Amino acid sequence: MALRIVYSVGKGGVGKTTCAAGLALQASRVWPTLVVSLDPAHNLGDVIGRRLSGEATAVSSNLWASEVDMDAAVAGYLADSTRRLQSMYGYLKTINLDGYLDALKLSPGIEEYATLQVMERLLGDAAGRYDVVVFDTPPTGLTLRVLALPRVSLLWGERLSGLRREILDRRQILRNIHGERKYVIDGVEHALATDEKSDGVMGELRDYVDRMRRLTALQADASQTRVMPVMNPDRLSLFETQRALETLRSLGMPIGPVIVNKVGLKPTDGQTVQDIGRALGLPTRILPFTSTEPVGLEALELLTSTMDFREWIPGPRTT
């Protein structure tokens, strides 16, 4: 069975973690399910009522949960970048790799790329172990930037691959004229690659482009992926949800109905929900306001009795 992936998306405080946990619990009645928090301010463990870590923890029959250490994820991404750069360019003494990596730590987008790398690895590890993976995502802004990365990176990777081919072509021309030139650095002989098969940089680019192409296709595959938008019945939540849906649609991501959570706190919430449905152009599903937050598996079981989360699980429906 193909892996089924659900992204619980929304601004901070709207209840997307609770909905992610409820969906995962309901999915686990049919499939082995993993729910993962990518939010740096984790509260998935609080909702489930279990202490969680970066390792998947069994929390009930057929259900596992984890909270990714994002500081460790960033450190891992930088370590991986260091290894790749040293493998490709370590022979170039004119490049200050340590200085480059110090600057990389402070560069914009590092958290987004680290989050994407974590998601990619989790999905790779999940294959064959779980049938459903539910991502409890960070607040909307970071989530949208992460979800846009595969498509953006694919465009950049394809462009860089073209530029690299031009470099290799020019090297080959020079080699035909002057013969192969070799360099000895620290007692090690190096020869510059002139074809794609022997070029380490092109190998890395091909691998990266292939990975981003697979992720881009996966995100747009309605049989495997679905977004579960969660919001509250207020104007600020509506505006942020509108912007988020615009970006998600531009990425071609399949979007399920919008969960409007905490309905009933204000007398005007009923009319507000109708306005939300018209403004978003999507069906809405209501979760009523409760004075106590659902915490623990028993409370989540009760939540799943009031909300059928199966319509956000991609692929064929089951009874």
QUIJOUR-V925444 format. One record per residue. N is the residue number from 0. PHI is phi in whole degrees, 0 to 359 (999 if undefined). NEAR is the number of other ideal C-beta (glycine too) atoms within 8 Angstrom. Layout:
BEGIN
n=N phi=PHI near=NEAR
n=N phi=PHI near=NEAR
END
This chain:
BEGIN
n=0 phi=999 near=5
n=1 phi=292 near=6
n=2 phi=296 near=12
n=3 phi=251 near=14
n=4 phi=235 near=14
n=5 phi=234 near=17
n=6 phi=253 near=13
n=7 phi=272 near=15
n=8 phi=236 near=13
n=9 phi=170 near=14
n=10 phi=289 near=11
n=11 phi=299 near=5
n=12 phi=90 near=5
n=13 phi=272 near=12
n=14 phi=105 near=13
n=15 phi=291 near=13
n=16 phi=293 near=13
n=17 phi=299 near=13
n=18 phi=294 near=16
n=19 phi=298 near=17
n=20 phi=293 near=15
n=21 phi=297 near=14
n=22 phi=298 near=16
n=23 phi=297 near=15
n=24 phi=297 near=14
n=25 phi=293 near=11
n=26 phi=297 near=15
n=27 phi=292 near=14
n=28 phi=290 near=6
n=29 phi=243 near=5
n=30 phi=232 near=11
n=31 phi=299 near=10
n=32 phi=229 near=15
n=33 phi=240 near=17
n=34 phi=246 near=16
n=35 phi=233 near=14
n=36 phi=267 near=16
n=37 phi=255 near=12
n=38 phi=283 near=12
n=39 phi=303 near=5
n=40 phi=266 near=5
n=41 phi=294 near=9
n=42 phi=218 near=9
n=43 phi=299 near=17
n=44 phi=298 near=13
n=45 phi=297 near=7
n=46 phi=294 near=13
n=47 phi=286 near=13
n=48 phi=87 near=8
n=49 phi=222 near=8
n=50 phi=285 near=4
n=51 phi=242 near=12
n=52 phi=220 near=8
n=53 phi=288 near=7
n=54 phi=270 near=5
n=55 phi=297 near=7
n=56 phi=247 near=10
n=57 phi=289 near=6
n=58 phi=247 near=9
n=59 phi=195 near=8
n=60 phi=301 near=4
n=61 phi=75 near=8
n=62 phi=230 near=13
n=63 phi=235 near=12
n=64 phi=216 near=18
n=65 phi=207 near=14
n=66 phi=236 near=12
n=67 phi=285 near=11
n=68 phi=283 near=8
n=69 phi=289 near=12
n=70 phi=297 near=6
n=71 phi=293 near=8
n=72 phi=295 near=13
n=73 phi=296 near=11
n=74 phi=299 near=8
n=75 phi=294 near=10
n=76 phi=296 near=12
n=77 phi=294 near=12
n=78 phi=296 near=8
n=79 phi=295 near=9
n=80 phi=297 near=10
n=81 phi=300 near=10
n=82 phi=299 near=8
n=83 phi=294 near=9
n=84 phi=294 near=12
n=85 phi=295 near=9
n=86 phi=294 near=7
n=87 phi=272 near=9
n=88 phi=234 near=8
n=89 phi=301 near=8
n=90 phi=281 near=8
n=91 phi=270 near=6
n=92 phi=290 near=5
n=93 phi=283 near=3
n=94 phi=263 near=7
n=95 phi=272 near=5
n=96 phi=297 near=11
n=97 phi=297 near=6
n=98 phi=294 near=7
n=99 phi=297 near=10
n=100 phi=289 near=12
n=101 phi=299 near=8
n=102 phi=290 near=8
n=103 phi=298 near=10
n=104 phi=301 near=8
n=105 phi=260 near=6
n=106 phi=283 near=7
n=107 phi=298 near=3
n=108 phi=93 near=7
n=109 phi=297 near=13
n=110 phi=297 near=9
n=111 phi=294 near=11
n=112 phi=294 near=10
n=113 phi=295 near=13
n=114 phi=296 near=14
n=115 phi=297 near=12
n=116 phi=298 near=12
n=117 phi=298 near=12
n=118 phi=299 near=11
n=119 phi=298 near=10
n=120 phi=292 near=8
n=121 phi=298 near=12
n=122 phi=294 near=12
n=123 phi=296 near=7
n=124 phi=289 near=7
n=125 phi=288 near=11
n=126 phi=302 near=7
n=127 phi=87 near=3
n=128 phi=253 near=7
n=129 phi=233 near=11
n=130 phi=258 near=8
n=131 phi=229 near=16
n=132 phi=237 near=15
n=133 phi=247 near=15
n=134 phi=261 near=12
n=135 phi=273 near=14
n=136 phi=272 near=12
n=137 phi=294 near=9
n=138 phi=307 near=8
n=139 phi=309 near=11
n=140 phi=303 near=6
n=141 phi=295 near=12
n=142 phi=300 near=13
n=143 phi=295 near=11
n=144 phi=294 near=10
n=145 phi=293 near=13
n=146 phi=292 near=13
n=147 phi=280 near=10
n=148 phi=301 near=11
n=149 phi=303 near=12
n=150 phi=292 near=11
n=151 phi=296 near=8
n=152 phi=293 near=10
n=153 phi=298 near=12
n=154 phi=298 near=8
n=155 phi=295 near=8
n=156 phi=297 near=12
n=157 phi=294 near=9
n=158 phi=294 near=8
n=159 phi=295 near=9
n=160 phi=297 near=12
n=161 phi=297 near=8
n=162 phi=295 near=8
n=163 phi=294 near=12
n=164 phi=298 near=10
n=165 phi=297 near=8
n=166 phi=297 near=8
n=167 phi=295 near=14
n=168 phi=298 near=8
n=169 phi=291 near=8
n=170 phi=298 near=11
n=171 phi=296 near=10
n=172 phi=298 near=8
n=173 phi=295 near=8
n=174 phi=294 near=11
n=175 phi=296 near=5
n=176 phi=276 near=6
n=177 phi=254 near=5
n=178 phi=85 near=5
n=179 phi=288 near=5
n=180 phi=252 near=8
n=181 phi=239 near=7
n=182 phi=233 near=8
n=183 phi=249 near=7
n=184 phi=232 near=8
n=185 phi=56 near=3
n=186 phi=79 near=4
n=187 phi=248 near=7
n=188 phi=273 near=6
n=189 phi=234 near=9
n=190 phi=232 near=8
n=191 phi=289 near=6
n=192 phi=294 near=11
n=193 phi=236 near=9
n=194 phi=223 near=8
n=195 phi=294 near=8
n=196 phi=295 near=4
n=197 phi=264 near=6
n=198 phi=268 near=12
n=199 phi=297 near=8
n=200 phi=296 near=9
n=201 phi=295 near=13
n=202 phi=299 near=8
n=203 phi=296 near=10
n=204 phi=296 near=12
n=205 phi=300 near=10
n=206 phi=297 near=8
n=207 phi=294 near=10
n=208 phi=298 near=12
n=209 phi=299 near=8
n=210 phi=296 near=9
n=211 phi=292 near=13
n=212 phi=293 near=9
n=213 phi=294 near=8
n=214 phi=295 near=11
n=215 phi=299 near=11
n=216 phi=293 near=8
n=217 phi=297 near=11
n=218 phi=298 near=13
n=219 phi=266 near=11
n=220 phi=271 near=10
n=221 phi=294 near=8
n=222 phi=281 near=6
n=223 phi=234 near=11
n=224 phi=230 near=15
n=225 phi=207 near=13
n=226 phi=262 near=12
n=227 phi=249 near=16
n=228 phi=284 near=14
n=229 phi=234 near=13
n=230 phi=210 near=16
n=231 phi=252 near=10
n=232 phi=279 near=13
n=233 phi=220 near=7
n=234 phi=293 near=5
n=235 phi=296 near=7
n=236 phi=295 near=13
n=237 phi=297 near=13
n=238 phi=299 near=8
n=239 phi=293 near=12
n=240 phi=294 near=15
n=241 phi=300 near=10
n=242 phi=296 near=9
n=243 phi=296 near=14
n=244 phi=295 near=12
n=245 phi=299 near=8
n=246 phi=293 near=11
n=247 phi=297 near=13
n=248 phi=294 near=9
n=249 phi=295 near=6
n=250 phi=274 near=11
n=251 phi=75 near=6
n=252 phi=277 near=12
n=253 phi=294 near=10
n=254 phi=239 near=10
n=255 phi=274 near=10
n=256 phi=302 near=9
n=257 phi=269 near=15
n=258 phi=275 near=15
n=259 phi=259 near=13
n=260 phi=262 near=12
n=261 phi=64 near=11
n=262 phi=280 near=13
n=263 phi=113 near=7
n=264 phi=292 near=7
n=265 phi=245 near=7
n=266 phi=297 near=3
n=267 phi=270 near=6
n=268 phi=298 near=12
n=269 phi=300 near=7
n=270 phi=293 near=7
n=271 phi=299 near=11
n=272 phi=298 near=13
n=273 phi=297 near=8
n=274 phi=296 near=9
n=275 phi=298 near=15
n=276 phi=301 near=11
n=277 phi=292 near=7
n=278 phi=292 near=8
n=279 phi=270 near=12
n=280 phi=68 near=4
n=281 phi=226 near=10
n=282 phi=294 near=6
n=283 phi=243 near=12
n=284 phi=234 near=9
n=285 phi=255 near=8
n=286 phi=246 near=13
n=287 phi=288 near=8
n=288 phi=292 near=8
n=289 phi=234 near=6
n=290 phi=288 near=3
n=291 phi=242 near=5
n=292 phi=287 near=6
n=293 phi=290 near=12
n=294 phi=232 near=8
n=295 phi=98 near=8
n=296 phi=295 near=10
n=297 phi=296 near=6
n=298 phi=295 near=9
n=299 phi=291 near=15
n=300 phi=300 near=9
n=301 phi=295 near=9
n=302 phi=299 near=12
n=303 phi=288 near=12
n=304 phi=280 near=5
n=305 phi=255 near=7
n=306 phi=221 near=10
n=307 phi=271 near=6
n=308 phi=279 near=13
n=309 phi=296 near=9
n=310 phi=288 near=8
n=311 phi=264 near=10
n=312 phi=272 near=13
n=313 phi=293 near=12
n=314 phi=90 near=8
n=315 phi=299 near=3
n=316 phi=285 near=6
n=317 phi=234 near=5
n=318 phi=281 near=2
END
